[in-house]
Amino acid sequence: MLETILEKILNWILGTYVEKFSSDQIHLAILSGKVDIKDIYIKKDIMQQLNLPFKLKQGQIGKVILRIPWRQITSAPVDIIISDILMVV
């Protein structure tokens, strides 16, 4: 259930840059503050949106990990780890 809510929030936030993803791609560990998202596809028009002189033929992010420090949410940073990026321009 929380994965579905998180899916909607993340699709709303990241929707400009990545193709819509589903709750099946999200693994949520609430108590530890860890969120894993796998196999995200980058939108092909992202280069034009960012005014870059390239055309993206294919783009994929293998894994995104968010670490949210719930106990120190106002004083500690949220870590975002992005790995396995493939971009064919």
Steps between C-alpha positions, in 0.01 A plus 500: 500500500775747590683406180196613300489837678876542456467404133250782442714756683822402322331488158369850567843630607713314243245486217674774304817293468406131512233275354224402737597213727289267712491395864647163391830682443502651850625325813420691817647440847318761707670447837852510360411793270619325185327516163630305199374565147619278215500522121393857432486618139607855419270696268645542153423872486696582818791648304270752332336583834842577645605692186788263427624456141456121504223257417442209736441170325477293817534572869465278804583520868559160655443596862421799719534472877356759737607499865272712716617564860156509667640569848704796375282608209547873571877491557645213295510476119302257290748286305424426134716235334463447125675206335518319168419791270486427127455781250535463125512843332 
